[in-house]
């Protein structure tokens, strides 16, 4: 048995059948020569009473006899510690990248989490596509460390994934960074790894133990004066274009009910319970729920019901046939054009809050106040109407528990963001009591 050298390996010629030349220095190390002339270093060893052959790699300029001997010795030491190179190689082939783990999570996860809404899965998918895959997609999921995850969170917060992407004709998607987006992305990445652990794809969750950026939730509550400005703005839009009534009524229903945007925009007439004066939503962010309707909301719905009553066109036609009567839309807020429900609120809201802001400043100026001292309304979000509903309810003495019931919160801690608002009625009682006490002391 010869000692392998670079010159010997170079002179080995192909034969009709594959053959191996073994090294005299390291037992089990050899060079395999295929009929095609391809040469590879192999290691022959015994494991569990069976003989195994492990291919170490092709003979190359950067991988010669010296490197093969060192690698063979390393593998033999691993065998003594119970590490089989063939098993390790099989594990390597099965290893998934972070991008592959994400795709598996989005494909198989809904079956494991049947209560999670489709909209939530869609939102998670956007975070994965916009932030996780660009920065971590090529990593082997098993090799990702806490340091990698912490650095990833910082990179997203610093805007390394921010970009403006064209998504279609005259349509673009603006991907932003920031600490809030980074924290949310870290949360979905952690859920993805937990799925990987449960399904046997990975053995650890590198997100666990990484401190997430604190999410500063912005809460904006409208005052009575600000709501009056919005009311005037909506009325102005209706006067200028009657078609805008559907938009104005959408905003009014959001204000009167405290519902989420999609709960109102997709509202069907069949979900309106006129007898019990409530909405019976078969599905929402927290599942099926009943929304009590105030008198103002009922009056608005009745007006829309009457306005949408089908009218038979009795005018004559040359054909002698009467046209089919116009059908009532199944949606409380039908689309301005075509079938379906109204979908343009996001676009129209920009104009509404801009006009409401101008009205609020004009009213302040008429009252002798400086317009610059008036809080701007241009940053009011549609969801802030829901916050405002809660603030008015609490100011009127409603408990956090009851507010949570009306808003459809599944967990009590969700309503706790309004806890500080309950101080206002308490302070009012304290002020009124202290004033009476002070008057009594003055005699």
C-alpha positions in Angstrom: 0.0 0.0 0.0 1.7 3.2 -1.1 1.9 6.5 0.7 -0.3 9.0 -1.2 1.6 11.9 -2.7 0.6 14.7 -5.0 2.6 13.2 -7.8 1.1 9.7 -7.3 -2.5 11.1 -7.3 -1.7 13.0 -10.5 -0.5 9.9 -12.3 -3.6 7.8 -11.5 -5.3 7.0 -14.8 -9.0 6.1 -15.3 -10.0 2.5 -15.9 -13.1 0.7 -17.2 -14.3 0.5 -13.6 -14.1 2.7 -10.5 -11.1 1.9 -8.2 -9.5 3.3 -5.1 -5.9 3.8 -4.0 -5.4 3.8 -0.2 -3.0 5.8 1.9 -0.4 4.0 4.1 -0.2 6.9 6.6 -3.9 7.5 7.5 -5.9 4.3 7.7 -9.1 4.5 5.6 -8.0 7.5 3.5 -8.0 6.9 -0.2 -8.4 8.4 -3.7 -11.3 7.2 -5.8 -10.9 7.3 -9.5 -14.0 7.1 -11.7 -14.0 5.9 -15.4 -14.6 9.5 -16.4 -11.2 10.5 -14.8 -12.8 12.4 -11.9 -10.8 11.9 -8.7 -12.1 12.4 -5.1 -10.7 11.8 -1.6 -12.7 9.2 0.4 -12.6 7.9 3.9 -13.5 4.2 4.6 -14.6 3.4 8.2 -16.7 1.0 10.2 -19.8 2.1 12.2 -22.2 -0.2 14.0 -20.6 -3.2 12.4 -21.1 -1.9 8.9 -18.5 -0.5 6.6 -19.1 3.0 5.3 -17.5 5.2 2.6 -17.6 9.0 3.0 -16.7 11.2 0.1 -14.6 14.1 1.4 -14.3 16.1 -1.7 -12.9 16.3 -5.3 -9.1 16.4 -5.8 -8.4 20.1 -6.6 -5.6 22.6 -6.6 -6.8 23.9 -3.2 -7.6 20.5 -1.8 -4.6 18.1 -2.1 -3.2 15.2 -0.1 -2.0 17.3 2.8 -5.5 18.9 3.3 -7.2 15.5 2.8 -5.1 13.9 5.6 -5.9 16.7 8.0 -9.6 16.4 7.2 -9.5 12.6 7.5 -7.8 12.8 11.0 -10.5 15.3 12.1 -13.3 13.0 10.9 -11.7 10.0 12.7 -11.5 12.0 15.9 -15.2 12.9 15.5 -16.0 9.2 15.0 -14.4 8.4 18.4 -16.8 11.1 19.9 -19.8 9.5 18.2 -20.1 11.8 15.2 -20.7 9.9 12.0 -19.6 12.0 8.9 -22.3 10.4 6.8 -25.0 11.3 9.2 -23.6 14.8 9.4 -23.6 15.0 5.6 -27.2 13.9 5.5 -28.1 16.5 8.1 -26.3 19.1 6.0 -28.4 18.2 3.0 -31.6 18.5 5.0 -30.7 21.9 6.5 -33.1 24.6 5.4 -32.3 28.3 4.8 -34.2 31.0 6.6 -36.0 31.8 3.4 -37.1 28.2 3.0 -38.2 28.0 6.7 -40.3 31.1 6.1 -41.9 29.6 3.0 -42.7 26.4 5.0 -44.2 28.5 7.8 -46.5 30.5 5.5 -47.5 27.3 3.7 -48.1 24.9 6.7 -48.6 27.4 9.6 -52.3 28.2 8.9 -53.1 24.5 9.5 -51.4 24.6 12.9 -52.9 28.0 13.8 -56.5 27.8 12.5 -57.7 30.7 14.7 -55.2 33.1 13.1 -56.8 35.4 10.6 -55.9 35.4 6.9 -55.2 39.1 7.1 -52.7 38.4 9.8 -50.9 35.8 7.7 -50.9 38.3 4.8 -49.3 41.0 7.1 -46.7 38.5 8.3 -45.9 37.6 4.7 -45.2 41.2 3.9 -42.8 41.5 6.8 -41.0 38.3 5.7 -40.7 39.4 2.1 -39.7 43.0 2.8 -37.3 42.5 5.7 -36.4 38.9 6.7 -35.6 37.4 3.3 -33.5 40.3 2.0 -31.2 40.3 5.0 -31.4 36.7 6.4 -32.8 34.6 3.6 -29.5 33.0 2.6 -28.5 32.0 6.1 -28.9 28.4 7.2 -31.7 28.5 9.7 -29.8 26.3 12.2 -26.8 28.6 12.1 -28.6 31.9 12.9 -27.4 33.2 16.2 -28.8 35.7 18.7 -26.1 38.2 17.6 -27.3 37.8 14.0 -30.9 38.4 15.1 -30.0 41.5 17.2 -28.0 42.9 14.3 -30.9 42.2 12.0 -33.3 44.1 14.2 -30.9 47.1 14.2 -30.5 47.0 10.4 -34.2 47.1 9.9 -34.6 49.9 12.4 -31.8 51.8 10.6 -33.7 51.5 7.3 -31.4 49.0 5.4 -34.5 47.3 3.9 -36.3 50.5 3.1 -37.1 50.9 -0.6 -39.7 52.0 -3.1 -40.9 49.1 -5.2 -43.0 49.2 -8.4 -45.8 46.7 -8.0 -47.8 47.4 -11.2 -49.0 50.0 -13.6 -48.9 53.4 -11.8 -48.6 51.5 -8.5 -45.7 51.5 -6.1 -45.1 50.0 -2.6 -43.0 52.0 -0.1 -41.2 49.8 2.3 -40.1 51.6 5.5 -37.9 50.7 8.4 -37.9 52.1 12.0 -38.0 50.6 15.4 -41.6 49.7 15.3 -41.3 47.7 12.1 -38.1 46.1 13.4 -39.8 44.9 16.6 -42.9 43.6 14.7 -40.6 41.7 12.2 -38.7 40.2 15.1 -41.9 38.9 16.6 -43.0 37.1 13.4 -39.5 35.7 12.9 -39.7 34.2 16.4 -43.0 32.6 15.6 -41.5 31.2 12.4 -38.6 29.6 14.4 -41.1 28.2 17.0 -42.9 26.5 14.1 -39.5 25.2 12.9 -38.9 23.6 16.3 -42.3 22.1 16.5 -42.0 20.5 13.0 -38.4 19.3 13.5 -36.7 21.7 11.0 -34.6 23.5 13.6 -33.4 22.8 17.1 -33.3 26.3 18.7 -35.0 29.7 18.4 -32.3 32.4 18.1 -34.9 35.1 18.6 -35.6 34.0 22.1 -33.7 36.2 24.6 -33.2 39.1 22.1 -34.6 42.3 23.5 -37.1 43.9 21.1 -37.3 47.6 20.5 -40.1 49.1 22.5 -43.1 49.9 20.4 -44.4 53.4 21.0 -48.1 53.2 20.2 -49.4 56.5 19.0 -52.8 57.3 20.3 -54.8 60.3 19.1 -58.1 61.3 20.6 -60.4 63.8 18.9 -62.0 66.5 21.0 -65.6 67.7 20.4 -64.3 70.8 18.5 -62.2 68.5 16.2 -65.1 66.2 15.6 -67.2 69.2 14.7 -64.5 70.2 12.1 -64.6 66.7 10.6 -68.4 66.8 10.5 -68.4 70.1 8.6 -65.7 68.7 6.2 -67.8 65.6 5.4 -70.9 67.7 4.8 -69.0 69.9 2.4 -67.8 66.9 0.4 -71.4 65.6 0.1 -72.6 69.0 -1.2 -69.9 69.2 -3.8 -70.4 65.6 -5.0 -73.4 63.5 -3.9 -71.4 60.4 -4.7 -69.2 61.2 -1.7 -72.0 60.4 0.6 -70.9 56.8 0.8 -67.5 58.0 2.0 -69.0 60.4 4.5 -71.3 57.7 5.9 -68.4 55.3 6.2 -66.6 57.8 8.4 -69.7 58.5 10.5 -70.3 54.8 11.1 -66.7 54.4 12.2 -67.2 57.3 14.7 -70.6 56.1 15.9 -69.7 52.4 16.4 -66.0 52.3 17.2 -65.6 49.5 14.7 -62.5 48.7 12.8 -62.3 50.0 9.2 -62.8 46.7 7.4 -65.7 45.8 9.7 -67.6 48.8 8.4 -66.4 48.8 4.8 -67.4 45.2 4.3 -70.7 45.4 6.2 -73.6 43.5 4.7 -77.3 44.4 5.2 -77.9 40.8 6.4 -75.6 41.5 9.4 -77.9 44.4 10.6 -80.3 43.2 13.3 -83.0 45.9 13.2 -85.0 44.4 16.0 -82.2 44.2 18.5 -80.5 47.3 17.0 -77.1 45.7 16.6 -74.6 44.4 14.1 -74.0 40.7 14.1 -70.6 40.3 12.5 -69.9 36.7 11.6 -66.1 37.3 11.7 -63.8 40.0 12.9 -60.2 40.4 14.1 -61.3 38.6 17.3 -63.9 36.3 15.8 -67.7 36.7 15.6 -69.1 39.5 17.7 -72.1 41.7 18.3 -71.8 45.4 18.0 -74.5 47.5 19.8 -75.9 50.4 17.6 -76.5 53.8 19.0 -79.5 55.8 17.8 -77.3 57.9 15.5 -76.0 54.8 13.8 -79.4 53.3 13.5 -80.8 56.5 11.9 -77.9 56.6 9.4 -78.4 52.9 8.5 -82.2 53.5 8.0 -81.5 56.5 5.7 -79.1 54.4 3.6 -81.7 51.5 3.5 -84.4 53.8 2.2 -82.0 55.4 -0.3 -81.0 52.0 -1.6 -84.6 50.8 -2.1 -85.0 49.4 -5.7 -86.9 51.7 -8.0 -88.7 50.1 -11.0 -88.3 52.2 -14.1 -91.9 52.4 -15.6 -90.9 54.5 -18.6 -91.9 52.9 -22.0 -89.4 51.2 -24.3 -89.6 50.8 -28.0 -89.3 47.1 -27.5 -92.4 47.0 -25.3 -90.4 45.3 -22.6 -90.0 46.7 -19.1 -86.5 46.8 -17.8 -85.5 44.8 -14.7 -85.6 46.9 -11.5 -82.3 47.9 -10.1 -81.2 45.5 -7.4 -80.2 46.7 -3.9 -76.5 46.2 -3.2 -75.9 43.6 -0.5 -73.3 46.0 1.0 -74.3 48.9 3.3 -71.6 50.9 1.7 -71.5 49.9 -2.0 -68.7 50.8 -4.4 -68.9 54.1 -6.2 -68.3 52.2 -9.5 -69.1 48.6 -10.3 -69.9 45.8 -7.9 -68.6 45.1 -4.4 -68.1 47.4 -1.4 -66.6 50.9 -1.1 -62.8 50.7 -1.1 -61.6 54.3 -1.6 -61.6 55.5 2.1 -57.8 55.5 2.4 -57.5 57.9 -0.6 -60.4 60.1 0.4 -59.3 60.3 4.0 -56.3 62.3 3.1 -58.6 65.0 1.6 -61.1 64.9 4.5 -58.5 65.4 7.2 -56.8 68.2 5.2 -60.1 70.1 4.9 -61.0 69.4 8.5 -57.7 70.8 9.6 -58.3 74.0 7.6 -61.8 74.3 9.1 -60.5 73.9 12.6 -57.9 76.6 12.1 -60.4 79.0 10.6 -62.8 78.4 13.5 -59.9 79.1 16.0 -59.1 82.3 14.2 -62.7 83.4 14.3 -62.7 82.8 18.0 -59.7 85.0 18.5 -57.2 82.1 18.9 -54.0 81.8 17.0 -54.3 79.1 14.3 -50.8 77.7 15.1 -52.0 76.8 18.6 -54.5 74.4 17.2 -53.4 70.7 17.0 -53.1 69.6 13.4 -55.6 67.2 12.1 -53.5 66.1 9.1 -52.0 63.3 11.1 -55.2 61.8 12.3 -55.5 58.1 11.2 -58.7 56.3 10.5 -58.0 54.0 13.5 -57.9 57.1 15.7 -61.7 57.3 15.3 -61.9 54.1 17.2 -59.6 55.5 19.9 -61.9 58.6 20.1 -65.0 56.4 20.6 -63.2 54.8 23.6 -62.1 58.2 25.0 -65.7 59.6 24.8 -67.1 56.5 26.4 -64.7 56.6 29.3 -65.2 60.4 29.8 -68.9 59.6 30.1 -68.2 57.2 33.0 -68.0 53.9 31.2 -65.7 51.3 32.7 -62.7 49.8 30.9 -64.5 46.4 30.9 -67.6 47.8 29.2 -65.5 49.7 26.7 -63.6 46.5 25.8 -66.9 44.7 25.3 -68.2 47.4 22.9 -64.9 47.5 21.0 -64.7 43.7 20.7 -61.5 43.3 22.6 -60.7 39.6 23.3 -58.2 40.3 26.1 -58.6 42.9 28.9 -55.0 44.1 28.5 -55.9 45.4 25.0 -58.3 47.9 26.6 -55.7 48.9 29.2 -54.2 51.4 26.7 -57.2 53.6 27.6 -56.7 53.3 31.4 -55.1 56.8 31.7 -58.3 58.3 30.2 -60.3 57.1 33.1 -58.4 59.5 35.3 -60.3 62.4 33.7 -63.8 61.6 35.2 -62.1 60.9 38.6 -60.3 64.2 38.5 -63.6 65.9 37.7 -65.2 64.4 40.8 -62.2 65.4 42.9 -62.2 69.0 41.6 -66.0 69.3 42.2 -65.7 67.9 45.7 -62.7 70.1 46.6 -64.4 73.2 45.4 -67.4 72.6 47.6 -65.1 71.9 50.6 -63.2 75.1 49.9 -66.5 77.1 49.8 -67.6 75.5 53.1 -64.3 76.5 54.7 -64.7 80.1 53.6 -68.0 80.1 55.6 
